[in-house]
Structure formats: structure tokens, C-alpha cells
Amino acid sequence: MLKINIENLNFSCIIGILDFERLNEQKVIVNLSFKYDFEGEKDIFIDYSEVALFVENSMIKEQFKLIEDAILYLKNHLKSKYKIKKLKIKISKPDIMKNCIVSVGN
């Protein structure tokens, strides 16, 4: 079993429940990791660039109100699309507060 880590995937999207968050895109940072069975060339590998692009496109398209909803959406879709185990997702909003980075993870 191997582990893929996608770290500090950052982009801007509409996310949040506050009025100004619904009007203006803000920067988000996504970190995720998962394990999958791979034992050699005969096995099908998981293209991490495809996973990263799916995450970014989904977050931009769906315009989630809550980070929690984004995590559940990504978890359900990634697990149905790929044979993965032990999926961990953390989404951060680095600019929402002046003195800290806020994030939610599973």
C-alpha cells in the first residue's frame, strides 16, 4: 500500500457564509492524503494531478458555504471515483482572519 500526499494546493474560490465571502473569491489551501494498493507496473495507478484538478474544479464550481460541506463532498466523490483508503482532507482559509489561519479537517 502506498500513500499519496497533495500539499498546499492553493487557489481562489467562493466559500463561506458571510456576505462578503459570497461576493468575493478568497484563497483556500487544500491538503489531502490517501492510501491505495499498488504493487507494480501491472496495477492501475492514481494520477495525483487528476485528483488535484478535481479538487480545485469542484471547489470553484460548487461554491460551498461551509468548509465542512466541501470536505464531505470531496470525500464522497473521491472515494467513489478511486479505490482509496484512509482519506484525510484539510481545507484552510488563510486570509479570513488577520491573526491566524482557520482550517477544518477530517
Buried (B, 14 or more C-beta within 10 A) or exposed (E): EEEBEBEEBEBBBBBBEEEEBEEEEBBBBBBBBBBBEBEEEEEEEBEEEEBBEBBBEBBBEBBBBEBEEBBBBBBEEBEEEBEBEEBBBBBBBBEBEEEEEEBBEE
